[in-house]
């Protein structure tokens, strides 16, 4: 698909949003006449941004009269919001899409919908068009705001619809949101990416970086706080490159920190090249900003980092970590790591292990390299066998488990502030997280869910702390 420019103004016009509102009203009337009790089943794959997108999709479907069901069998509309970052996620999607043909035979009037990052890839769209004729509607990452129009046309035109514009990206404000939970909330502040890491498909499927206006972000944050949300995560493919309304990310964080209420602010995902001393100082100064930093380093070898087009080196990364630890001694770190990047040697991999030991991460998101069609890394020579990469991966995870257990032991006997997230009825305990994003289990009354509690740590495991309510 040829890329279309969206111009210097990525914001969807009020006129277009009003047009979609009209489609929503027409669709609602039609759906009411077609189904006795219309229900939608939404399955979300991938990152937090996809989860946030699905919350907006649910909001739009709700305005059109759809209720939500967790059971696909009783749904009149099934929607998969897909992820293109890992091969495993794509394989799962195709397997489940194939199984939907049985649903279509059983309920021929149902609507089967695919959206998200996977669909924004031409090869995937072509495969869906050719091999999965039971799919009614396919749309990409840039047209979620047009869902009312697409649903209406899918019902009335009786033909398959593929709406996959390849553009730099848009920002659609004012979409209705039906959230996943009432304790933690996702708050997108920017979309897209300009980095073009050689392994990553995101810039191709999410478009270029574009930032929301700060006043809209602040209003959304106020709404979240008023609804009782206690943990707000700011989202962006490269969140610390935010540049909206003349503000950088550090300035936006300070404004959010000044909002009244008892809540935490988190953010992800950060890129080391855009992580500045100003941002780390802001984190240290702002009491509501959680003292946890997710800063993906991907590889500990400068040679591999250059091949990945990460635009920093190991020394720059370690310098950031050192500054952060000096400013915030209790700060916890998490990261992403790719094992077995094309051309990576065992010696390169050992450099990654050394970096892990030096930084002391509380946990890692670890992946064996997965080539993505359309990215430069997919064309690189990759002589290391999968079997060898699995051995490296096992060594990495074992090393991290030892580090995580060692870090958690430091909390023994300390009293930590925990946001209580859920009751585990099977275990008879409450689960929550510290501001450092460490899971804590303890006994307590269920009415504590959704509030902060002081918990004294009495037992430390690799991934979980256990304690007693104070």
C-alpha positions in Angstrom: 0.0 0.0 0.0 1.3 3.5 -0.8 1.7 5.7 2.2 -0.6 8.7 2.4 0.5 11.8 4.3 -2.0 13.1 6.9 -0.4 16.6 6.8 0.8 18.6 9.7 -2.5 18.3 11.5 -3.2 14.7 12.5 -6.4 15.6 14.5 -9.7 14.2 13.1 -12.0 17.2 12.5 -15.1 17.8 14.6 -17.1 17.5 11.4 -15.8 13.9 10.8 -16.5 13.0 14.4 -20.1 14.3 14.1 -20.5 12.3 10.9 -19.5 9.2 12.8 -22.0 10.0 15.5 -24.7 10.0 12.9 -23.5 6.6 11.6 -23.6 5.4 15.2 -27.2 6.4 15.6 -28.2 4.8 12.3 -26.3 1.6 13.2 -28.0 1.5 16.7 -31.4 1.6 15.1 -30.6 -1.1 12.6 -29.0 -3.4 15.2 -31.9 -3.0 17.5 -34.2 -4.2 14.8 -31.9 -7.0 13.8 -31.1 -8.6 17.1 -33.2 -9.1 20.2 -30.2 -8.6 22.5 -27.1 -7.8 20.5 -23.8 -8.9 22.1 -20.2 -8.4 21.2 -17.2 -10.5 22.1 -13.8 -8.7 21.9 -10.5 -10.5 22.1 -7.3 -8.4 22.5 -3.8 -9.5 21.7 -0.6 -7.7 22.4 0.4 -4.5 24.2 -1.3 -2.1 26.5 -2.0 0.2 23.6 -4.1 -2.5 22.1 -5.9 -2.9 25.4 -6.6 0.8 25.4 -7.8 0.7 21.8 -10.2 -2.1 22.7 -11.6 0.0 25.5 -12.5 2.6 22.8 -13.9 0.0 20.5 -16.1 -1.3 23.3 -17.3 2.2 24.0 -18.2 2.7 20.3 -20.0 -0.7 20.2 -21.9 0.2 23.3 -23.2 3.4 21.8 -24.4 1.2 18.9 -26.4 -1.0 21.3 -24.0 -3.9 21.7 -23.6 -5.5 25.1 -20.4 -7.3 26.0 -20.1 -11.0 26.4 -17.1 -13.1 27.5 -18.5 -16.1 25.6 -17.9 -16.1 21.9 -20.6 -18.6 21.2 -23.4 -16.3 22.1 -21.9 -13.2 20.4 -23.5 -11.5 17.4 -20.3 -9.7 16.7 -16.8 -11.1 17.3 -13.8 -8.8 17.1 -10.1 -9.7 17.3 -7.8 -6.8 18.0 -4.5 -8.2 16.8 -0.8 -7.7 17.5 2.1 -7.9 14.9 5.1 -7.6 17.2 5.7 -11.4 17.7 5.3 -14.3 15.4 3.6 -16.4 18.1 0.8 -13.8 18.5 0.2 -13.9 14.8 0.0 -17.7 14.8 -2.5 -17.7 17.6 -4.7 -15.1 15.7 -4.7 -17.2 12.5 -5.6 -20.3 14.4 -8.5 -18.6 16.1 -9.7 -16.9 12.9 -9.9 -20.2 11.2 -12.0 -21.6 13.9 -14.5 -18.7 13.5 -15.9 -20.3 10.3 -17.9 -22.7 12.6 -19.4 -19.7 14.4 -20.4 -18.2 11.0 -22.1 -21.4 9.9 -24.0 -21.5 13.2 -24.9 -17.8 13.2 -24.8 -16.5 9.6 -26.1 -13.1 10.6 -23.2 -12.5 13.0 -20.4 -10.1 12.1 -16.8 -11.3 12.3 -14.2 -8.4 12.5 -10.4 -8.2 12.6 -8.5 -5.1 13.4 -5.2 -3.9 14.9 -1.5 -4.0 13.9 -1.6 -7.3 12.1 -4.2 -6.1 9.7 -2.1 -3.1 8.8 0.4 -5.4 7.0 -0.4 -5.9 3.3 0.7 -9.6 3.4 -1.7 -10.3 6.3 -4.6 -8.5 4.7 -4.1 -10.4 1.4 -4.1 -13.7 3.3 -7.3 -12.8 5.1 -8.9 -11.8 1.9 -7.9 -15.0 0.1 -8.1 -17.7 2.7 -10.7 -16.6 5.3 -13.9 -15.6 3.4 -16.0 -15.8 6.5 -14.4 -12.6 7.9 -16.8 -9.7 7.2 -14.8 -6.6 8.2 -11.1 -5.8 8.4 -9.8 -2.4 9.5 -6.4 -0.9 10.5 -5.0 1.1 13.3 -5.9 4.5 11.8 -9.6 4.2 11.5 -11.0 3.1 14.9 -13.0 6.3 15.0 -14.8 5.2 11.9 -16.0 2.0 13.4 -19.7 3.2 13.4 -19.6 3.8 9.6 -17.8 0.5 9.0 -20.3 -1.5 11.1 -23.2 0.2 9.4 -21.8 -0.6 6.0 -20.9 -4.2 6.9 -24.5 -4.8 7.9 -26.2 -2.9 5.0 -23.9 -3.4 2.0 -23.7 -7.2 2.4 -20.1 -7.3 1.1 -16.7 -7.7 2.8 -15.0 -4.5 3.9 -11.3 -3.9 4.1 -10.4 -0.4 5.4 -6.6 -0.3 5.8 -5.3 3.2 4.9 -1.5 3.5 5.0 -1.1 7.0 6.5 1.2 8.7 8.9 -1.5 8.5 11.6 -4.3 10.4 13.2 -5.6 11.5 16.6 -9.3 11.1 17.3 -10.4 12.9 20.4 -13.7 12.3 22.3 -14.2 8.6 21.6 -16.3 6.9 24.2 -14.4 4.5 26.5 -15.6 1.4 28.2 -12.7 0.4 30.5 -11.4 -3.0 31.6 -11.3 -2.2 35.3 -12.0 0.4 38.0 -8.6 0.4 39.7 -6.0 0.7 36.9 -6.5 2.9 33.9 -4.7 3.4 30.5 -4.2 6.9 29.3 -2.7 7.3 25.8 -0.7 10.5 25.4 0.9 9.9 22.0 0.8 7.4 19.1 3.3 6.0 16.6 7.0 5.8 16.4 9.9 7.5 14.4 12.7 5.2 15.6 12.7 2.4 13.0 14.6 -0.2 15.0 15.5 -2.8 12.5 13.6 -5.6 14.1 10.4 -3.6 14.8 7.2 -3.4 12.8 5.5 -0.7 14.9 6.4 2.4 12.8 5.0 0.6 9.7 1.7 -0.3 11.4 1.2 2.5 13.9 2.5 5.4 11.8 4.7 8.4 12.8 4.9 10.0 16.2 2.0 12.3 17.1 1.2 13.7 20.5 -2.1 14.6 22.0 -2.8 18.1 23.3 -2.0 18.4 27.1 -5.4 19.8 27.9 -7.1 16.7 26.5 -4.7 14.4 28.5 -5.4 16.4 31.7 -9.2 16.1 31.2 -8.9 12.4 30.7 -6.7 12.1 33.8 -9.3 14.0 35.8 -12.0 11.7 34.6 -10.0 8.7 35.6 -9.3 10.0 39.0 -12.9 11.0 39.6 -14.0 7.5 38.7 -11.8 6.1 41.4 -8.8 4.9 39.3 -5.7 4.7 41.5 -3.1 3.7 39.0 -2.8 5.6 35.7 -0.4 4.4 33.1 0.5 6.9 30.4 0.9 5.1 27.0 2.8 5.7 23.9 5.0 3.6 21.6 7.8 5.9 22.7 6.2 7.8 25.6 9.2 10.0 26.6 9.4 11.6 23.2 6.0 13.2 23.9 5.9 16.8 22.4 2.4 18.2 22.6 1.2 21.8 22.9 4.7 23.1 23.5 5.3 20.7 26.4 7.8 17.9 26.7 7.2 14.7 28.6 8.8 15.9 31.9 6.6 19.0 31.9 3.5 16.9 31.2 4.4 14.6 34.1 4.7 17.6 36.5 1.2 18.9 35.4 -0.3 15.5 36.0 1.4 15.2 39.4 -0.3 18.4 40.5 -3.8 17.0 40.0 -5.6 16.5 43.3 -6.2 12.9 44.5 -4.5 9.9 45.9 -3.2 8.0 42.8 -0.1 6.8 41.1 1.3 7.7 37.6 3.2 5.2 35.5 4.4 5.3 31.9 5.5 3.0 29.2 7.3 2.4 26.9 10.4 4.5 27.2 13.3 4.6 24.8 16.8 5.1 26.3 17.8 7.7 23.6 14.9 9.9 24.8 15.4 9.3 28.6 17.0 12.5 29.9 18.4 13.8 33.1 15.4 16.1 33.2 13.0 13.2 33.1 14.8 11.3 35.9 14.8 14.5 38.0 11.1 14.9 37.4 10.4 11.3 38.5 12.4 12.0 41.7 10.6 15.3 42.4 7.0 14.1 41.7 5.5 12.1 44.6 2.7 10.6 42.6 5.0 9.3 39.8 5.8 5.6 40.7 9.4 4.9 41.4 9.6 2.2 38.7 11.3 2.6 35.3 10.7 0.3 32.4 13.6 1.1 30.1 14.2 -1.5 27.3 17.8 -2.0 26.5 17.3 -5.1 24.2 21.0 -6.1 24.1 24.1 -5.5 26.1 26.5 -5.4 23.1 27.3 -2.2 21.3 27.7 -4.2 18.1 24.2 -5.7 18.3 22.7 -2.3 19.4 24.1 -0.7 16.3 22.7 -3.4 14.1 19.3 -2.9 15.8 19.5 0.8 15.1 18.9 1.6 18.7 20.9 4.9 18.7 22.6 4.5 22.1 25.4 2.4 23.4 25.9 0.3 26.6 27.7 3.1 28.3 24.9 5.6 27.7 22.4 3.1 29.0 24.4 2.4 32.2 24.9 6.1 32.7 21.2 6.6 32.8 20.7 3.8 35.2 23.4 5.2 37.5 21.9 8.7 37.5 18.4 7.2 38.2 19.8 5.2 41.2 21.5 8.3 42.6 18.3 10.4 42.4 16.0 7.5 43.5 17.7 4.9 45.6 14.6 2.7 45.9 13.8 2.9 42.2 13.1 -0.5 40.5 14.0 -1.3 36.9 12.4 -3.6 34.3 13.4 -4.0 30.7 12.9 -5.9 27.4 15.6 -8.2 26.0 15.9 -9.8 22.6 18.0 -13.0 22.5 19.5 -14.3 19.3 19.3 -11.2 17.1 20.7 -11.9 13.6 24.5 -11.8 13.8 24.7 -11.9 17.6 27.5 -14.1 18.8 27.7 -15.9 22.1 30.3 -13.3 23.3 27.7 -10.6 22.4 25.1 -12.5 24.5 27.5 -12.7 27.4 27.6 -8.9 27.4 23.9 -8.8 27.8 24.2 -11.1 30.8 26.8 -8.8 32.3 24.6 -5.8 31.9 21.7 -7.6 33.6 23.9 -8.4 36.5 25.2 -4.8 36.8 21.8 -3.1 36.6 19.9 -5.5 38.8 16.4 -5.6 37.2 13.5 -6.7 39.3 12.1 -8.6 36.2 12.6 -8.8 32.4 10.4 -9.3 29.4 12.5 -11.7 27.4 12.1 -12.8 23.8 13.9 -15.0 21.3 14.3 -12.9 18.1 11.2 -13.2 15.8 11.6 -11.9 12.3 8.9 -9.6 11.1 8.3 -9.4 7.4 8.9 -5.9 6.1 11.6 -5.0 8.6 15.3 -4.8 7.8 16.3 -7.4 10.4 14.2 -10.0 8.6 16.7 -9.8 5.7 19.8 -10.3 7.8 21.8 -13.5 7.9 21.0 -15.5 11.0 23.5 -18.4 11.3 22.8 -19.3 15.0 20.4 -22.2 15.3 17.1 -22.0 17.2 18.4 -24.7 19.5 21.4 -22.6 20.5 19.3 -19.5 21.0 17.0 -21.5 23.4 20.1 -22.4 25.5 21.0 -18.7 25.7 17.5 -17.8 26.6 17.4 -20.4 29.4 20.6 -19.1 30.8 19.3 -15.5 30.7 16.0 -16.4 32.5 17.9 -18.4 35.1 20.2 -15.5 35.8 17.3 -13.1 36.1 15.4 -15.4 38.5 18.4 -15.4 40.8 18.7 -11.6 40.6 14.9 -11.1 41.2 15.0 -13.3 44.3 18.0 -11.4 45.6 16.3 -8.1 45.1 13.1 -9.2 46.7 15.0 -10.3 49.8 15.9 -6.7 50.4 12.3 -5.9 51.2 12.1 -8.5 54.1 10.8 -6.9 57.2 10.0 -3.5 55.5 6.5 -2.0 55.4 5.4 -1.1 51.9 2.4 0.8 50.5 0.5 -1.5 48.3 -2.4 -0.8 45.9 -4.8 -3.7 46.5 -6.0 -4.9 43.0 -7.9 -8.1 43.6 -9.0 -10.9 45.9 -7.7 -14.4 45.2 -10.6 -16.4 46.7 -8.8 -19.7 46.0 -5.8 -18.8 48.0 -7.7 -16.6 50.5 -5.5 -13.6 50.0 -5.4 -10.2 48.5 -3.1 -9.2 45.7 -1.6 -5.8 45.0 1.5 -4.0 43.8 4.0 -1.7 45.2 4.9 1.5 43.4 8.0 -0.4 42.3 5.5 -2.8 40.4 6.3 -5.8 42.7 3.4 -8.1 43.5 2.5 -8.5 47.1 0.1 -11.2 48.7 -1.4 -10.8 52.1 -4.5 -11.6 54.1 -7.1 -9.0 54.6 -10.8 -8.0 54.1 -12.1 -7.9 50.5 -13.3 -4.3 50.9 -9.6 -3.2 50.7 -9.7 -3.9 47.0 -9.2 -0.6 45.2 -7.5 1.1 48.0 -3.9 1.5 49.4 -2.8 -0.6 52.3 0.4 -0.7 54.4 1.8 -4.3 54.3 4.8 -5.6 56.3 6.8 -8.1 54.2 7.3 -11.5 56.0 8.3 -13.7 53.1 10.2 -13.2 49.8 9.9 -15.3 46.7 11.3 -14.9 43.2 8.4 -12.9 41.8 6.1 -12.3 44.8 6.4 -10.7 48.2 4.2 -12.0 51.0 3.2 -10.0 54.0 0.8 -9.0 56.8 -1.5 -6.1 56.9 -0.4 -3.3 59.3 
